[in-house]
Each structure stands twice: as C-alpha cells, then as structure tokens.
C-alpha cells in the first residue's frame, strides 16, 4: 500500500510537470496509452479468453464515467496546489458510502453517516466557499471525486462476476480511444523531456493500481487506509520543492478531517464484515462457538 501511495503521488507530480507544455486532456490520453503498454503483459499471461464477458455495456458505462473523473482530476491537479487537489480526492469514499445506499441498497447506520458528515466538513475546510480561496478548480476536483465514487460502485457490480485483471484490461483498452477524442481538440505533439513525464505518468499509474489491488488482497482495508495519507506528504514535499507551493493550514486540517472520516468508515465496514461471518444470527451457516 505504501508503494501504491507513493506511485500515485509521483504520478500527480509528473502530470504537473507535463502540464508546462501539454493540456491536461492530452496528458490523460498519454497516461492511458502508456498505461496500456504496462498492463498488456496481463493479456499475454491470461490469454485472450480473459476478455470474454457478457458485461460489455457495463464496462463501457464504467469507463465513460471513469474518463470524466480522470479528465476532471487531471485538470484539478494542473490548476490547484498539488496537496489541495489530492486532499479533495480523498472525499471519494464519502460519496461511495452514499452511492452504496442509493444504488446497492446497503444499510448505513448513524455512526457511519456521522463519519460521512464529518468528512464533508473537511471538504468545506479545504474549499472554503464564500472566501477568496474558493475557486472553480475546487469544484472540478470535487466533481472528479463524485465521478470516481460512481466508478467504485460499478466495480463492485463487475467484481461479482469478472476477474480483477479483466477489469483492469478492459478499463485501459477502452480508456485509450475514449481519452483520445478530447485530446485531439487540444493536441500538441510532446517534445523533449515532456515525453519522459507522460511515460512515467502512465507507468506510475498502472504500477500504483497493481500495488493497490495486491495490498487489498493481502491485508485488511481498514488497516491499510491510513497508509494512503502518505500521498499528501509526497505531493506536498514535491509541490514545495518543484513548484514553490506552501501547504496551507486549511488544506492540512481539511485533509486530516477527511482522512479521519475515511479511516473510521473503513474500520466500521471491516468490523461489520467480520460480524457477518461470525454472528450466527447474521450468518446461520456459522457454527455456534463451544
């Protein structure tokens, strides 16, 4: 999880570096293009059979929403201080909780709703509506988090029947042509070191995703979630060293509030999941302890 978090943080840095020449939409295309290069070995490993599916329309819709989230997120990374853009992306689990209730019919009780409300308070501390600090870029970052939450909900649907590597492959294969269309509208051929930044963005994005999925397979999400806060440290240091950005106290405080909310939600969900396995009233197949 630590490796995944560092990779995603460095990807954001590469996006900002590439933005000195390229529009965020074109950077998104190259991130997907080079990301596809790095995930193609999965296709050779599993063979073409892994792409057999009856859920292609759901994949298509999931990728359309994902592209909207990516374009908005990349635009926010370019137009906001790095730490602020990443901090607002931490609000995604809050919207996932709401979506799980509305779409998946999951039951969320008072304590988790309180954590969600607490997380939204953290968002307000970062965005600060009604002050000079409030910008349209902040709203774009929040919109990216909402779209990202929709993607997470769709992955829950797909993961019930689809192989995780199939989801990664289909997502990347569809994202390349989808992201090409908006990129063509602002196209400028990369030159010089920009090629390095966009290639690294693709490599780091795919590497981070692979580390993330393996971390969740090996460990409890409630224990791994706190490690993700390391990304704020990475981008804050990079923003200060490379772009002269200073981490303001409101962003730090808001990020801490959102982070605390996410940790509580993750731990609460893990506790309920364990109860569902061990409590005979919830799971009648579990034998009563003797």
C-alpha positions as CSV (number, residue, x, y, z in Angstrom):
1,X,0.0,0.0,0.0
2,X,2.9,2.4,0.8
3,X,4.4,1.7,-2.7
4,X,1.0,2.3,-4.3
5,X,0.5,5.5,-2.5
6,X,4.0,6.8,-3.4
7,X,3.4,5.8,-7.1
8,X,0.1,7.7,-7.3
9,X,1.6,10.7,-5.6
10,X,4.6,10.7,-8.1
11,X,2.1,10.3,-11.0
12,X,0.4,13.6,-9.9
13,X,3.9,15.3,-9.9
14,X,4.5,14.0,-13.4
15,X,1.1,15.3,-14.6
16,X,2.0,18.8,-13.2
17,X,5.5,18.7,-14.9
18,X,4.0,17.7,-18.2
19,X,1.4,20.5,-18.0
20,X,4.1,23.0,-18.7
21,X,3.7,22.0,-22.4
22,X,0.5,19.9,-22.7
23,X,-3.2,20.4,-21.8
24,X,-4.5,18.1,-19.0
25,X,-6.7,16.2,-21.5
26,X,-3.8,15.3,-23.7
27,X,-1.8,14.2,-20.6
28,X,-4.7,11.9,-19.7
29,X,-4.6,10.3,-23.1
30,X,-0.9,9.6,-22.8
31,X,-1.3,8.3,-19.3
32,X,-3.8,5.8,-20.6
33,X,-1.7,5.0,-23.7
34,X,1.5,4.3,-21.7
35,X,-0.6,2.6,-19.0
36,X,-1.9,0.2,-21.6
37,X,1.7,-0.7,-22.6
38,X,2.4,-1.6,-19.0
39,X,-0.7,-3.8,-18.5
40,X,-0.6,-5.7,-21.8
41,X,1.5,-8.4,-20.1
42,X,-1.7,-9.3,-18.2
43,X,-3.3,-10.2,-21.5
44,X,-0.3,-12.4,-22.5
45,X,-0.4,-14.0,-19.1
46,X,-4.1,-14.9,-19.1
47,X,-4.7,-15.2,-22.9
48,X,-7.5,-13.6,-25.0
49,X,-10.1,-15.7,-23.1
50,X,-10.0,-13.4,-20.1
51,X,-11.7,-10.8,-22.3
52,X,-14.8,-12.9,-22.8
53,X,-17.7,-11.2,-21.0
54,X,-21.4,-10.5,-21.1
55,X,-21.0,-7.2,-19.2
56,X,-19.6,-5.1,-22.1
57,X,-22.3,-2.4,-21.8
58,X,-21.5,-2.0,-18.0
59,X,-17.7,-1.8,-18.8
60,X,-18.5,0.9,-21.4
61,X,-20.5,3.0,-19.0
62,X,-17.9,2.5,-16.2
63,X,-15.2,3.7,-18.5
64,X,-17.2,6.7,-19.7
65,X,-17.7,7.8,-16.1
66,X,-14.0,7.0,-15.3
67,X,-12.8,9.2,-18.2
68,X,-14.9,12.1,-16.9
69,X,-13.4,11.6,-13.5
70,X,-9.9,11.3,-14.9
71,X,-10.2,14.5,-17.0
72,X,-11.6,16.5,-14.1
73,X,-9.0,15.1,-11.7
74,X,-6.1,15.9,-14.1
75,X,-7.5,19.4,-14.7
76,X,-7.6,20.0,-11.0
77,X,-4.0,18.7,-10.5
78,X,-2.8,21.3,-13.0
79,X,-4.9,24.2,-11.7
80,X,-4.8,23.6,-7.9
81,X,-1.9,23.3,-5.5
82,X,-1.0,19.6,-5.6
83,X,-1.7,18.9,-2.0
84,X,-5.1,20.5,-2.2
85,X,-6.1,18.6,-5.4
86,X,-5.0,15.3,-3.8
87,X,-6.7,16.1,-0.4
88,X,-10.0,16.7,-2.2
89,X,-9.7,13.3,-4.0
90,X,-9.8,11.7,-0.5
91,X,-13.5,12.6,-0.4
92,X,-14.3,9.8,-2.9
93,X,-15.1,7.2,-0.1
94,X,-17.7,9.6,1.3
95,X,-19.6,9.6,-2.0
96,X,-19.1,5.8,-2.3
97,X,-20.9,5.4,1.0
98,X,-23.8,7.4,-0.2
99,X,-23.8,5.6,-3.6
100,X,-23.7,2.2,-1.8
101,X,-27.0,3.1,-0.1
102,X,-28.7,4.6,-3.2
103,X,-27.5,2.0,-5.8
104,X,-26.5,-1.1,-3.9
105,X,-29.1,-1.0,-1.2
106,X,-26.5,-1.2,1.6
107,X,-27.6,-0.3,5.1
108,X,-25.6,2.5,6.7
109,X,-26.4,3.4,10.3
110,X,-26.0,6.6,12.3
111,X,-22.3,6.2,13.2
112,X,-21.2,5.9,9.6
113,X,-23.5,8.7,8.5
114,X,-21.9,10.9,11.2
115,X,-18.4,10.0,9.8
116,X,-19.6,11.0,6.3
117,X,-20.9,14.3,7.6
118,X,-17.6,14.8,9.4
119,X,-15.8,14.2,6.1
120,X,-17.9,16.7,4.3
121,X,-16.9,19.2,6.9
122,X,-13.3,18.5,6.0
123,X,-14.1,19.3,2.3
124,X,-15.6,22.6,3.3
125,X,-12.5,23.5,5.2
126,X,-10.4,22.9,2.1
127,X,-12.8,24.6,-0.4
128,X,-13.9,27.4,1.9
129,X,-16.9,28.6,-0.1
130,X,-17.6,32.4,0.2
131,X,-13.9,33.2,0.7
132,X,-11.2,34.3,-1.8
133,X,-9.7,30.8,-1.6
134,X,-12.8,29.3,-3.3
135,X,-12.2,28.6,-7.0
136,X,-13.9,26.7,-9.8
137,X,-11.0,24.3,-9.8
138,X,-12.0,23.2,-6.3
139,X,-15.5,22.3,-7.6
140,X,-13.9,20.4,-10.5
141,X,-11.8,18.4,-8.0
142,X,-15.0,17.5,-6.0
143,X,-16.8,16.6,-9.2
144,X,-13.9,14.2,-10.0
145,X,-14.4,12.6,-6.6
146,X,-18.1,12.1,-7.2
147,X,-17.4,10.5,-10.6
148,X,-14.7,8.3,-9.1
149,X,-17.2,7.1,-6.5
150,X,-19.6,6.1,-9.3
151,X,-16.7,4.1,-10.8
152,X,-16.1,2.4,-7.5
153,X,-19.8,1.4,-7.3
154,X,-19.7,0.0,-10.9
155,X,-16.5,-2.0,-10.0
156,X,-18.5,-3.6,-7.1
157,X,-21.0,-4.8,-9.6
158,X,-18.4,-6.1,-12.0
159,X,-16.2,-7.8,-9.4
160,X,-19.1,-10.1,-8.5
161,X,-18.6,-12.0,-11.8
162,X,-15.4,-10.6,-13.5
163,X,-11.8,-11.3,-13.0
164,X,-9.8,-8.4,-11.5
165,X,-7.3,-8.4,-14.3
166,X,-10.1,-8.4,-16.8
167,X,-11.5,-5.2,-15.2
168,X,-8.0,-3.6,-15.5
169,X,-7.5,-4.7,-19.1
170,X,-11.0,-3.7,-20.3
171,X,-10.7,-0.3,-18.5
172,X,-7.4,0.5,-20.0
173,X,-8.3,-0.7,-23.5
174,X,-11.5,1.4,-23.5
175,X,-9.9,4.5,-21.9
176,X,-7.3,4.9,-24.7
177,X,-9.8,5.7,-27.5
178,X,-12.2,7.5,-25.1
179,X,-9.4,9.8,-23.9
180,X,-8.1,10.4,-27.5
181,X,-11.2,12.3,-28.6
182,X,-10.9,15.2,-26.1
183,X,-7.1,15.1,-26.5
184,X,-7.4,15.8,-30.3
185,X,-9.2,19.0,-29.6
186,X,-6.2,20.4,-27.7
187,X,-3.4,18.4,-29.4
188,X,0.2,19.5,-29.3
189,X,2.9,17.0,-30.1
190,X,5.1,16.5,-27.0
191,X,8.8,17.5,-27.2
192,X,11.9,16.9,-25.2
193,X,11.6,15.8,-21.6
194,X,7.8,16.0,-21.7
195,X,7.9,12.5,-23.2
196,X,9.5,11.3,-20.0
197,X,6.9,12.9,-17.8
198,X,3.9,11.4,-19.7
199,X,5.5,8.0,-20.0
200,X,6.2,8.0,-16.2
201,X,2.7,9.1,-15.5
202,X,1.4,6.0,-17.4
203,X,3.9,3.7,-15.7
204,X,3.3,5.0,-12.2
205,X,-0.5,5.0,-12.6
206,X,-0.6,1.3,-13.7
207,X,2.1,0.3,-11.1
208,X,0.2,2.1,-8.4
209,X,-3.1,0.4,-9.3
210,X,-1.4,-3.1,-9.3
211,X,0.2,-2.5,-5.9
212,X,-3.1,-1.2,-4.6
213,X,-5.1,-4.3,-5.7
214,X,-2.5,-6.6,-4.3
215,X,-2.4,-4.7,-1.0
216,X,-6.1,-5.1,-0.6
217,X,-5.8,-8.8,-1.3
218,X,-3.1,-9.3,1.4
219,X,-4.4,-7.0,4.1
220,X,-7.5,-5.6,5.8
221,X,-8.6,-2.4,4.1
222,X,-9.3,-0.8,7.5
223,X,-5.6,-1.2,8.4
224,X,-4.3,-0.2,5.0
225,X,-6.3,3.0,4.6
226,X,-4.2,5.1,7.0
227,X,-1.1,4.4,4.9
228,X,-2.8,6.2,1.9
229,X,-2.3,9.5,3.8
230,X,1.4,9.2,2.8
231,X,0.3,10.6,-0.6
232,X,-0.3,14.0,0.9
233,X,3.2,14.0,2.3
234,X,4.7,13.1,-1.1
235,X,2.8,15.7,-3.2
236,X,3.2,18.4,-0.5
237,X,7.0,17.9,-0.5
238,X,7.1,17.8,-4.3
239,X,4.9,20.9,-4.6
240,X,7.2,22.8,-2.3
241,X,10.5,21.6,-3.9
242,X,9.5,21.8,-7.5
243,X,6.7,24.4,-7.7
244,X,7.2,26.6,-4.6
245,X,3.8,25.7,-3.2
246,X,3.2,26.0,0.5
247,X,0.8,23.6,2.3
248,X,-1.7,26.0,4.0
249,X,-3.2,25.1,7.3
250,X,-6.7,24.8,6.0
251,X,-5.8,22.2,3.4
252,X,-3.9,20.3,6.0
253,X,-6.7,20.5,8.6
254,X,-9.4,19.6,6.0
255,X,-7.3,16.6,4.7
256,X,-6.9,15.4,8.3
257,X,-10.6,15.6,8.9
258,X,-11.5,13.7,5.6
259,X,-8.7,11.2,6.4
260,X,-10.1,10.5,9.9
261,X,-13.6,10.1,8.5
262,X,-12.3,7.6,5.9
263,X,-10.4,5.6,8.5
264,X,-13.5,5.3,10.7
265,X,-15.7,4.3,7.8
266,X,-13.1,1.6,6.7
267,X,-12.7,0.2,10.2
268,X,-16.5,0.2,10.8
269,X,-17.1,-1.7,7.5
270,X,-14.4,-4.2,8.4
271,X,-16.0,-4.7,11.8
272,X,-19.4,-5.3,10.3
273,X,-18.0,-7.7,7.7
274,X,-16.3,-9.7,10.5
275,X,-19.6,-9.8,12.4
276,X,-21.4,-11.0,9.4
277,X,-19.0,-14.0,9.3
278,X,-19.0,-14.9,12.9
279,X,-22.5,-14.0,14.2
280,X,-24.9,-16.9,13.7
281,X,-27.9,-14.5,13.6
282,X,-26.4,-12.8,10.6
283,X,-24.8,-15.9,9.0
284,X,-26.8,-19.0,10.0
285,X,-24.2,-21.3,8.4
286,X,-21.6,-20.2,11.0
287,X,-21.5,-22.8,13.9
288,X,-22.1,-21.5,17.4
289,X,-18.8,-21.3,19.3
290,X,-18.4,-24.0,22.0
